[in-house]
C-alpha cells in the first residue's frame, strides 16, 4: 500500500506576507555573506620605532589611504614597539602576532640587514614573512671631497695621501658606504674620522677638518648647492639604488659598480642595494590567510598608486614617494646575496679595522 503525502495549502491572504519574509531572509543572508572581511574591524599597525619619528610620519601618510582602499574601511590604529633597531618588533610579529590579517608590522630598513648579517637577537626568518611593500625604495650616495684636498680625478683619489673621510660613527651607514667606496675605488692611504652629525660633517668638510665624506645626493644639492657650483666641494662617484636610476644633478658621475673587480664585490653591491631598496617595509606574520594577504596587498598597491598619495607623503616626510610594490619586494629578496663570503666582506667594511686587501 503506497503512502501519499497530502499537499499543504497556504491561505491566499498569507501568501504575500510569507513571500516577503522569505525574500527578506534571503536578502539579509546574502548581505551578510558578501560583507567585506574588514568591515567593522580594527587593523593595528605595529611600528618598530617610537612615535613622532620619520618612520611614524611614513605610517601616518599611508594610514588614510589604506583605510580608503581596504574594502569595509576598517579602523586603523598605530602601536609602537621600539628596541634593537626594529628587531624587537620584527620578532614579535614573527612569533607572537596572531596571523589573522589584523596586525601589520612596520619595521625599519634594518629588517633585512639584521637577519642577513646575523645580528644578535634576531629570531625571525625573512623568507617566512609576507611582504606588503614600502613607500620609498630609491637612493643615491655621492662621494665628495673638499677643493683644498687637491683631488680632481679618480687617479688623484687613488694616490691621495692621508685622505680623511668623515662619518657619524663606526657602523653607521655613512661610515660603511664611505669605506666601501674607498675600498672599491682603490683609495690606499685613508683614515676615518667619526663623531659628527650629518650637518656637522658638511661644516667639517668646509673647515678642512676632514677631506671627504659620503652624502645623500638630494641632501647635498639641498644644503650645499652653492658649494657645488663654486667648486668648493667636488663630487666623484655615485651609487644608484636601484642600479641604473640616474640622478638628475649627478648623472655624469661614474657608478660605483664600474670599480668592482670581482663577482664577490658585485655581490656586495647587490646586497647593499637590496638593504637600501627595502626602505621601511610593511609585513604580515607567517600563515596569514591568503584572502587577507590578497586584500592587503591590493590595498597597498592602490595606496601607492593613488594620485593623491605623493602630495600627502611629501607633506608628512618632506621626501618624494618612490614605492616598492609587494611583488618587486619578493623578487628583490630572492635575488639578495646571503652567502658567508659576502657577509664577511660587509662586516669587515663595517668594522673599525683597516680596509681589507683586494
Order of alpha helices (4+ residues) and beta strands (2+ residues): alpha-beta-alpha-beta-alpha-beta-alpha-beta-beta-alpha-beta-alpha-beta-alpha-beta-alpha-alpha-beta-beta-alpha-beta-alpha-alpha-alpha-alpha
